[in-house]
Amino acid sequence: MGTQPLKTMTPKIPPEHIGLGVTHHLWKDAQTAILECFVSRTQCQVITLTPEMCVRAESDKEFSNIIKNAAIVVADGVGVVWGESKLTGKRVDKIPGIDLASWTIEEVEKIRGRIYLLGSKRDVVEKGADFIGKKYPDLASIGYRDGYFRDDEEALVVNEIASLEPHLLLVGMGSPKQDYFIANNITKLKCNVAIGVGGSFDIWSGTVKRAPTFFRKTGTEWLYRTLAQPTSRIGRIPELWKFTGLVLGKINK
């Protein structure tokens, strides 16, 4: 990435912010911010905020600080869109992590840059990397490894990523693990933009099928996922109730 050192971008959410922690409400604003990071060679952490993450932040001070210190926080899903718009009175776009990551990969391809995928099982991330390589053939390189490493191996993983100096790092280890990993290592990773992408590798690898366009456009992707994976999704219901109560509680303050 050249000899010029990367700067670190960690803008704080203003104290008067009354929302859930979203820093960039609109697609165009998030895209502009990411492009500015590439142009200015500034390191930035991107968080795709979900209702479960909002609930955790209420009781986990360290995690709350990670969200507050992230350069870019977007609303991933209709729940956060609803809550943030209710609390701030602003228009809020739904910006799914997989869509934001895909757009960012396209931008990196334009400069024939490098990306790195970290997370999921070995065969899943390998298939995901193969899919991305075929879809974006002008990328200079695609590094990857699974997310199953011990705590005492983390430094080795960080050094491996840093040695490749990726323009874009995508971490799919689920929240909060992926967010902690990026926040704790951002200055050592030598990557430009780092995004937590949850289960995106499962979709890119073909392991999990994404909701059809109709569900995505109507904001009912959650319904499709619930019908397609009822066992794994039923456990989310208590957290979603907590999230609803969290938002309503903030409104009534």
N, C-alpha and C positions, 0 to 999 in steps of 0.2 A: 504493500500500500504506500510505498514511497518512504523517504527518510523523514518527512515532516511528522512529528509526533501527533497522536490523536489527543484532542481535548475531551473533557468529560462534561456532558450536559445534564444537570440535575436541577431543573427549575422546581421550586416549591409551590404547592398549591396555596394560594393566598389564605390567610386566617379567616377572611370574611366569606370564603367559599362555602356555600350552604348545600352543595350537592353531595354526590357519593364519591367524588374524587376524580371524575372525568375531566381531563384537561383540554381535550380537543373534541368538540361536539359534532363537527361536520366532517364528512369524508374529505372534502377538499382541504380542510385545515390540517388533518392528520397527514395527508399526502404531502402537503407543502412542508410541514415540519420534518418529515423523514427525508425529503429531498434536500432540505437545508442542512441536515446532519451530514449527508454524503458530500455536499459541496464544501462545507466548512471543515470537514474531517473531524466531526465531533461525535464522540461516543454517546449513544443514548439507549436507554432501556424502554421498551414499549410493553405496556401491560394491556391485555384485552380483558376488561373487567366483567365478571359474571356476578349474579346474585349471591352465590355461595362465597365468593371472595369478599363481598361487601359485609356479609354476616361475620366472617372470620375476622375482618379488620376491626369490628366493634369490640371484640374481646382479646385480640392479639395486637398489642401495641407495636411490636417489632414489625409485624406484617403491615399494619396500618402505615408505619413510617416508610416502608418500601413503596407502597402505593403513592404516598405523598411526595416521595423523592424521585419517582420515575419521570423521565422527560416527557413521555407521551402515554396517556391513559385514555382508552376509547371504550365505548359501550358495546360489549359483545353480547347481543341478544336483546329481545324485546323487554325483558324484566328491567334491566339497567336503563334502557331507553325510557321506559315509563317512569321509573323512580327519579332519574336525573332531570327529566323534563318537568315532573311534578314539583320538584324541589327548587329548581332554578327558573322555571318559566321559559326556558329556551328550547329551541328546536334541537333535537338530538338524533343523529343518524345511527342506525344499527350498523356496526362495523365488525362483522365476524372475523375472528383471528385468521382463519384459513384464507379469507378473501383479501385481507390486508397483507398477509404474507405472500400470497400469489402475486399481488400487484407489485410488492417490493422486489420479488424475484425478477419480474419483468424489467424493473428499473436497473437492477444490477446486471442483467443480461445486456442491456443497452451499452454499458461501459465494459462489457466482457470481464465482469468481476468474479469474485469468489464467494461461495456460500458454504456454510457448514450446518449439518443437521445433527442434533444431539437429542437422543431420547428413544423411548419405546424398546421393543425387542429387536435383536439383531436382524432377523429376516424382514421385519416390518420396515425398519429404517432403511435397510438396503434396497428393498423394493421401492420405497418412497423416493430414494435418491435416483434410482434408475428411471422412474416415471418423470421426475423433474429434469433429468438430463436429456431425455428424449423430447420433452415439451419445450425446453429452453436450451437448445443446442449451442448457443453462443456464450454460455457461461464458461469462464476460464477453468474453473474446477469446482467439484462438489465433494467436500469431505464429510464423513459421517461416522458415528459410532452409537451403540445402544446406550440407554440410560441406566443400565444395571451395573453400577460401580459402587464400591464401598467408600465410606467417608474418607478412609486413608488413601484412596486412589484419586480423590478429587483434584489434587494438585497436578497429578500426571495428566488428567483429562484437560485441565486448563492449559497446561503447557503444550499439549498436542494441538489444541485449537489455536493458541497464540502463535505457534510456529507457522501456521498457514495464513495468518492475518486475513481472515475472511471479511469481506465487506458487510456480509449479512450472516448472523447467527440465528438459527431457529431452534428453540429448545422446547421439546414436546415431552415433558416429564410430569405434566399435570400440576395444578396449583395446589398448595403454595410452593412445592419443591422447585419448579422451574423458575419462579420469581425470586426465591431466595438465592438460587444458584447464580442467576444473572446479577442480582444486586451485590452479592458478596464478592463477585469476581470480575465485574465489568472493567475495572482499570487494568486487570492482568490479562484479559482475553485477547486484546489487540484486535477486536472486531469493531466495526463502525456502528452498526445497528443490531440490537439483539431483541428478538420478539419471542414471548412465550406463546406457543401455539397449541397447547393442550393435546387433543387427539387428532390433529391434522395429519400426522404421519399415517394413521390408520386409514384415512380416506385416500391419501395419495398412493398408498400401497395397494389399495383395492380390498383391504381387510374388512373395512366397514363402508357401506354405501351411504353417500350423503343424501339428504332429503331432496326430492324432486323440486324443480324450479318453482312450481306452484306454492309449495309450503314455504319456501324461502322468501318469495315475494310477498306473501300474505302474513308473514311474521308468525307462522304456525309450525316452524321447523321443529320446535320443542314437541309438538303433538306427534309429528311423524316419528321422531326418535323414541318417544314414549311407547307408541304402538309397535315399533320395530324391535325395541329392546326393553320390554316392560319390567323385567327382573332388575336390571341395572338402574333403571330410571326411577323406580318406585321409591328408592331411598332418598331421592332429592326432594320429595314433597315436604318433609318437615323443615328443611332449609329454606324452601321457597316461601313457606308460611312465615318463618322468622324474618325473611327479607321484606315481605309485605308489611309486617308489623314494624320493622325498622324504619321503612319509608314513612308510614303513616305517623309514627311517633315523632319523626323529625318535622313533619308538616304541622303537627299540633303543638309544637314547642312555642 
